[in-house]
Amino acid sequence: MYYKLHEHCKIVTGASRSAIYNLKDGKVYSINKSALNLINTIQENNAVLTNAETISIKNFCDELTKKSLGSLYFTPSPTQINTLSPPKPILEFAWLEITSRCNNRCLHCYTSSTNEPTQDEIIPLSRWLTIVTELRKAGCSALQLIGGEPLLYPNWRDIVLKAEEENFDLIELFTNATSIDDEMIKFFIEHHLHIATTIYASSAALHDTITQHNGSFEKTMCAIKKILAKKIPLRIASIIMKQNEDEAENIMELCNSLGVEVTPPDVIRPTGRGDDASLLPSHYQKPTIKPPFFTNELEFYHAKYFHPCLAGKIAITDAGDVLPCIFARNIHYGNISTTPLEEILNSQQLLTCWYTTKDTIKKCKDCEYRYACSDCRPLVQNNDKNKDWYAAPNNCNYNPHTGIWQ
């Protein structure tokens, strides 16, 4: 009898331990060096498992089989070559910050938006429309209009119509929802828009304190109820800071009562007005990275070649600057006013960002879980005292050199 891991099971080695990734059911199993050596010996030598001295090996293989990680064979199993081609870097998603104006003045705003009168828009509508076409031509299939408050941009409907004409799979409008009226609701329905908005507390007083806009909670809630009544796709996001760090559960309960998908609130990002130590929560933290880990074949191979979050995404500001994402505001790939989008997408700087795999990140590169773990480079960089792009995430308590979780 012979033993071999299934082709959908991949081994990833770390500094002290390794992991078997079952790409069929998504489970990830950490194994020690002895187990790794045993698996390698069995597979490389097609070891025969019928002798009495191999009872312990057979027991080990039985455990692998129970977890659907491998099988016994009557004849040596030939090594199969993985025919899955390495993924190519393709633009998939873009944020368009079509205005920096906002009628809220949130304490933590990552763009430092205000409602102060501005000069003529830096990027004319005609350029936004051609950008939508160029994004689609580059492979982009999902678009989010954001700001500032995108509904304050006079021609936001024109951009939506252009994106609809270009057959984007997803067009989402991220709005504070305070200015939504019945005419807009009708437009959302007619043009199949998805809507995203934010709630910072379950009470008007606290929510309005964060937005610095009296009445904003009631206006947002009124719009949410109208959107849901018309069955328009809606998601609700929230950011936790010092002022509302005790509201996380209340916000999730509110979302549940509304029938909206419930997700844990994110933590304030140190960008724009959010770059203020006095706003940092004292006890609420972003969930720590910890087992169990799960992945699938597509995500596994994507993580081997690209950054798990940033790859395939760009953000374009109202000034025309192209960024890795809305939170990475210190990195500019170019400007759509002076450089063709195609040239920006092929720039080495952008590709270097997209190719920032966990194999290049401090500590992560030595971890057996690195292809099944999420990562936010802008958040890590902004929180690192040296602003190191390759710094280790501070919400991970695993030491890959000892294999111990602190």
Secondary structure, DSSP 8 states (H G I E B T S, - for coil): -EEEE-TTEEEEE-SS-EEEEETTT-BEEEE-HHHHHHHHHHHHHT----SGGGHHHHHHHHHHHHTTSEEEESS-----------------EEEEE--SB-S---TT-TT--B-----S-SS-HHHHHHHHHHHHHTT--EEEEESS-GGGSTTHHHHHHHHHHTT-SEEEEE---TT--HHHHHHHHHTT-EEEEE---SSHHHHHHHHT-TTHHHHHHHHHHHHHHTT--EEEE-EE-GGGTT-HHHHHHHHHHHT------EE--SSGGG--GGGS-SS-----B-S--B--HHHHHHHHHS-TTTTTEEEE-TT-EEESSTT-TT---EETTTS-HHHHHT-HHHHHHHT--GGGSTTGGG-TTGGG----HHHHHHHSTT--TT---TTB-EETTTTEE-
